[in-house]
Amino acid sequence: MSFTIALVGRPNVGKSTLFNRLVGRKLALVDDTPGVTRDRRVHEARLYDLRFQVIDTAGFEDVSDESLEGRMRQQTERAIADCDLVLFMIDAKSGITPNDDAFARVARRLGKPIVLVANKAEARGAETGLHEAWGLGLGEPVPISAEHGQGLPDLREAIIAALGEDRVFGPEEDEAPDDAQLALVGEDVFDTDEDELPAYDASKPMRIAIVGRPNAGKSTLINALIGEERLLTGPEAGITRDSISVDWQWRGRKMRLFDTAGMRRKSRVHEKLEKLSVADGLRAIRFAEVVIVVFDATIPFEKQDLQIADLIVREGRAPVLAFNKWDLVENPQELLAELREKTARLLPQVRGLRAVPVSAETGRGLDKLMQAVAETHEVWNRRISTGRLNRWLEGVLAHHPPPAVAGRRLKIKYLTQVKTRPPGFVVSCSRPDAMPQSYVRYLINGLRDGFDMPGVPIRVMLRAPDNPYAGRARKKK
């Protein structure tokens, strides 16, 4: 991208609405409640022929202490330091407030180019707010309506005037869009008759979602991984609301980490804003490849923890457990043995699930966690040739054939893999409807052990073989 724009201003002036308008998708949560946005979000954006990165920031509060509002202000100041241009947004309908005046004084000291944007200019009485905006000393305000898309041509001209045509229309890089794999939930497997299949590509980028209950340490974990205070953290539960993506590299491999809002039990979620946050987190799970479930090691395996893990398995994602706050544990060896026993007992649907004790506060265990993520991702992408599968199936059928149902033994013809991400198999058998689920689970567990596929969902479909004579009436002699 040729330049970066930061959207700043006091709470509830429409920064997230303009952010969604510029990126062309409803990524940021929008609500009438002031202070919805807390973390800064970065994404590629466009405004007609302009291409740039845009940063959505928390509402600017005139505080400098270590309160939540003070930490939000620090995040906004970091966004301003990283950007090339500041779009300072005001609410033309409400007029200028003391917070607007305070930020105008701060902005003038920072020395960054500033474009004053008067949002909600379509409202009745907005002309008064436009006249008041001149008093901020930031130049002529640009009237727009982020909700309805009005005034965007004038905003484009103001951006060009502030940065100059050479900077705005500089040479663009040819980049493959990261969104090309968003809808990818399973890859078809081809050439499965060959025993030699393409090896796992450990250089491809990976999408990782971090999920868990509120105050489990998800944002702190991401900050510890990337080595900077990128996400807002603190002792308060429920700080994160949006699903924020962070680009990072681990051992030379590109990663995109998604921080999500804490997920409470459904019966306790009443506010509209929290429902939006949880829905945003669920969307991050569906688009991720590996999902790290962060448990609080001091109170692990709450019912909600198990429901989150089960949801990830049902969505077909690759789960990894992180027992966080390990620095607070008094008897680590004893507790670790207990937690691993509970993991195997309470989550049998993903036998062999990788679980790693970590401390986001001290940095302990983070490299082991990422190693577990990489290994799980490789298993999730594993391909097995049809020849190997059916040689394995011969031994399984000889050792434990399918049971007889209604006096007739079920017959299995062959087994083949049709999907990866997660691994999916088709079993061709007689009377698929009569096959007991216990035998299907036996096949799944056998596949895990026989082909080293621990800790990921495995899908098995039963299908009757095609009968070329089906539907033909027998001719009478």
Buried (B, 14 or more C-beta within 10 A) or exposed (E): BBBBBBBBBBBBBBBBBBBBBBBEEEBBBBBEEEBBBBBBBBBBBEBEEBBBBBBBBBBBBBBEEEEBBEBBBBBBBBBBEEBBBBBBBBBBBBBBBEBBEBBBEBBEEEEBBBBBBBBBBBBEEBEEBBEBBEEBEBBEBBBBBBBEEEBBEBBBEBBBEBBEEEBBBBEEEEEEEBEEBEEEBBEEBEEBEEEEBEEBEEEEEBBBBBBBBBBBBBBBBBBBBBEEBBBBBBEEEBBBBBBBBBEBEBEEBBBBBBBBBBBBEEEEBEEEBBEBBBEBBBBBBBBBBBBBBBBBBEEBBBEBBBEBBBBBBEBBBBBBBBBBBBBEBEEEEEBBEEBBEBBBEBBEBBBBBBBBBBBBBEEBBBBBBBBBBBBBBBBBBBBBBBEBBEEBBEEBEEEEEBEEEEEEEBEBEEBBBBBBBBBBBBBBBBBBEBBEEEBBEBBBBBBBEBBEBBBBBBBBEBEEEEEEEEEEEEEEE
